[in-house]
Amino acid sequence: MAESPRSSEGPEPRPEVPLPEALARLEGEGSARSMGAAGRYAGLGIQFAASIVVFLYAGQWLDRRLGTAPIFLYVGVFTGAGAAFYSMYRNLMADQKRDEAAARAKREKQQQ
């Protein structure tokens, strides 16, 4: 394997940055918001799965209780998925409106 011309010189030295300043650089303006959004969106996935499972079991229970085949199971799964999609849509649209309002306020503040 051929050596690069820098290998004899060693790696380029990095400037020393104090830890609090380095953490502040890493966090940046939007990363804290991004981490919160990631948690919210992970919660949406869990909510989606839980909604389907709850409605699935409710449909199974109704099927056993009424002696119907998988009719209510299917109705439950599709109702749970529909409710989960609707809830996810509402949450995403609310987040989008909130982000747009924050961006608009930031632009107005910069223009002043």
N, C-alpha and C positions, 0 to 999 in steps of 0.2 A: 504494500500500500504506500503510495507516495505521500510524503510529508508536505504539509502546506508551509509556505515561507514563514508564517507567524509562529509555528510550533516551537521553534528554538527561542523565540522571544517570550513566550508564555502568554497567558490570556491578558487582554487589555484590562487595566485596573478600573474598577468602578468607583465613583465618588462615594464617600461615606455619608449616609443620610441618617440622622437621628430617627429612632423608631417611631415616635409620635408623628413626626412629619411624614415618614414613609407611609404610615397607616392612613393619614389624612389624604395623601396622594392616591392610595389604593381605593379609598372609599369614594372619593370624588363627589360630584354633585348629585348624580342620579343612582349610584349603586345601592345606597341604602333603600331607596324606593324600589329598585329592581329586585332586591332580595325580599322585600315585603310582598311585591307582586308575585314573585316565584312561590312564596308560601301560600298566597291566596289562590293561585292557579293550581297548585298541588291539592289544596283543599277542595277546589272545584272537581277535580278528578275523583277524589275520594267520595265526595257528595254524589257524583254521578253514579259511581258503582254502588254505593249504599242505597240510593233511590231504586235502582233496578232490582237489587236483591230484596229489599223490603217489599216491593210490589210483587215480585216473583213469589215470595212466600205467602203473601196475602192471597194471590191467585190460587196457589196450591191449597191453601186452607179452605177457600171457598169451593174449589172443586171437590175436595174430600167431603165437605159439609153438605153440598148439594148433590153429590153423586154425578157431577158432570165430568166429562173427560178433560182434556187440557184447555178447554175454552177460556176459563178465567185465568189460567196460567199465562196464556198468550196475551189476554187483555191486560193483565197485571204488568207483564214485561214491557209491552208497548206503552202503557200509561206511565210507567216509571221512567222509561227512556224519554218520552215526550216531556214529562215534567222536569226531568234533569236537563234536557236541552233548553227548555224555556228558561229555567233558572240560570243556566250558564250564560245564555244570551243576555238576559237582564243584567247580570253581574259584569259581563264584558262591556256592554254598552255604557253602564254607569262608570266603569273605569276609564273608558275612552273619553267620555264627557269630562271627567275630572282631570285627565291629562291635558285635554284641549284647553280647558279653562286655566290650568296652571301655565301652559305655554303662552296663552294669550296675555295673562297677567304679567308674565316675565317679559314679553315683547313690549308691552305698554310701559313697564318700568324702565326698560332699556331706552325707550324713545324719549323719556322725560329727562 
